Amino acid sequence: MIQGSTLFYPCSGNDLFVPIRLFSPFVTDFWFVDRAYFSPGHQDSRPYGYDAPADKQAPLLQGDNDYQLIDTRIDGPVSWNPNCYDISPCILTETYVHIPSKEKVIIHRRRGYGFSAFRKHIRSLGVFFYRGDSQGEGGSGNWWLAPDHVREVCKKLIDGGLIVTDGSQGKSRGEYHQFTKYRKEKFQNDPGEILQSVQPFTDKEGRTFTCVGYAGDRYGPTLIWQIKKPTRKGTTKNVPKVTRR
Ligand SMILES: C[S@@+](CC[C@H](N)C(=O)[O-])C[C@H]1O[C@@H](n2cnc3c(N)ncnc32)[C@H](O)[C@@H]1O
């Protein structure tokens, strides 16, 4: 259901390779957003080199034989003073061909704030990826899993789209408390154990949330939730006709 869709990951730091490996080439448009990208000397991006100016970044997937870089584009000032919080965004966009499938995969790294990027660039979303964030130093303090923001994300999510999260910064209450409920759980033996114990739920607008997978640990297990929209009463889904020859 996420074929040809977009993935958005705010406050992504250097956690880019797991989402790409998990969802490419089904997802063909990746957005990684962090205020610390391309800000020379920024304490949050310096340890892994994404503080260097956008025009000095090595191709993200260089060395991966499954991908061939075919285009690079930069929009915005290539570097930014880390002490200046009124950030002018910069987007470094790399286009690759995923050789086994021949799919074109576009990867954006954007210097800037998460909410503004989400509102400006995302129209339709296949995967919302969010983990490893906190209220502490270096964390965003943005409540992406608070009900208002989950609703904002869900409005752009396609039917059958995914929310992938470790429950970062979520408050364990409200109609979406299940996102954070498992944060403290340790499922060391068997990821299947997680899938069995996580309960599906429905929100006030009738969307159903079902845990369909596990993507490793961060501040807790990263769970993959699939969101199905309610079908309108009285309508039936159009089932495509199969013609046999
Ligand atoms: C604790 S790190 C987590 C990085 C990544 N999610 C991970 O799990 O490794 C939080 C990141 O959020 C970034 N950040 C903080 N506030 C932000 C904001 N308002 N918008 C975008 N990124 C932000 C920081 O620069 C930092 O890289």
The ligand as a Tripos MOL2 file, in Angstrom:
@<TRIPOS>MOLECULE
LIG
   27    29     1     0     0
SMALL
NO_CHARGES

@<TRIPOS>ATOM
      1 C1         18.3640   12.9040   20.2240 C.3       1 LIG1
      2 S1         18.6660   13.2470   18.5350 S.3       1 LIG1
      3 C2         17.8590   11.8470   17.7960 C.3       1 LIG1
      4 C3         18.2390   11.5950   16.3850 C.3       1 LIG1
      5 C4         17.5660   10.3850   15.7420 C.3       1 LIG1
      6 N1         16.1260   10.4720   15.7780 N.3       1 LIG1
      7 C5         18.0310    9.1090   16.3590 C.2       1 LIG1
      8 O1         17.2090    8.3590   16.8970 O.co2     1 LIG1
      9 O2         19.2340    8.8270   16.3170 O.co2     1 LIG1
     10 C6         17.5070   14.5580   18.2560 C.3       1 LIG1
     11 C7         17.7670   15.3180   16.9680 C.3       1 LIG1
     12 O3         16.7390   16.2920   16.8230 O.3       1 LIG1
     13 C8         17.2970   17.4530   16.2410 C.3       1 LIG1
     14 N2         16.3480   18.5490   16.5400 N.ar      1 LIG1
     15 C9         16.1480   19.2020   17.7140 C.ar      1 LIG1
     16 N3         15.1250   20.0660   17.6000 N.ar      1 LIG1
     17 C10        14.6490   19.9660   16.3250 C.ar      1 LIG1
     18 C11        13.5810   20.5750   15.6040 C.ar      1 LIG1
     19 N4         12.7600   21.4450   16.1870 N.pl3     1 LIG1
     20 N5         13.3860   20.2280   14.3150 N.ar      1 LIG1
     21 C12        14.2100   19.3100   13.7170 C.ar      1 LIG1
     22 N6         15.2230   18.6990   14.3540 N.ar      1 LIG1
     23 C13        15.4420   19.0040   15.6460 C.ar      1 LIG1
     24 C14        18.6600   17.5560   16.8710 C.3       1 LIG1
     25 O4         19.5360   18.3280   16.0780 O.3       1 LIG1
     26 C15        19.0670   16.0850   16.9430 C.3       1 LIG1
     27 O5         19.7990   15.6970   15.8010 O.3       1 LIG1
@<TRIPOS>BOND
     1     1     2 1
     2     2     3 1
     3     2    10 1
     4     3     4 1
     5     4     5 1
     6     5     6 1
     7     5     7 1
     8     7     8 2
     9     7     9 1
    10    10    11 1
    11    11    12 1
    12    11    26 1
    13    12    13 1
    14    13    14 1
    15    13    24 1
    16    14    15 ar
    17    14    23 ar
    18    15    16 ar
    19    16    17 ar
    20    17    18 ar
    21    17    23 ar
    22    18    19 1
    23    18    20 ar
    24    20    21 ar
    25    21    22 ar
    26    22    23 ar
    27    24    25 1
    28    24    26 1
    29    26    27 1
@<TRIPOS>SUBSTRUCTURE
     1 LIG1         1 GROUP 0 **** ****
